[in-house]
Each structure stands twice: as structure tokens, then as C-alpha cells.
Amino acid sequence: MRETQEKPYFVGIAQAAKVLGMSYSAVWDSLRRGDFPVQSVQIGTKWRISRAGLEALAGEERE
């Protein structure tokens, strides 16, 4: 059986910051203020950000 590597639906702050070319703290501050332009959710103390939303915002083509 061949294992496929699928992209996760959500990413953390560090990966979102890298995709957008921003600092970790800038993304975190925006999430805390509630003005981050991509769908996100806080689960406990962790933030998860929509990969599809990031790619659309960054102008990347989606598969």
C-alpha cells in the first residue's frame, strides 16, 4: 500500500509567519487582537491557522 503525504488543513503560528514573510510575534499579536485575515482557531493555548486561507492570501496555487 502506497502512503501519500497530504498537507495538513491547519498550521501553527511559526509556519504561517514563514508563508506570509512575517515575524512570529506579528502573527501572534494579530491573532490575539482578532484581526488576522485568515480563518483560525485557538485550541487551549495553541493557535491553528487554515492552510488554504494562507495559500489564498499569499497568492499560492492550491492543489
Buried (B, 14 or more C-beta within 10 A) or exposed (E): EEEEEEEEEBBBBEBBBEBBEBEBEEBBEBBEEEEBEBEBEEEEEEBBBBBBBBBBBEEEEEE
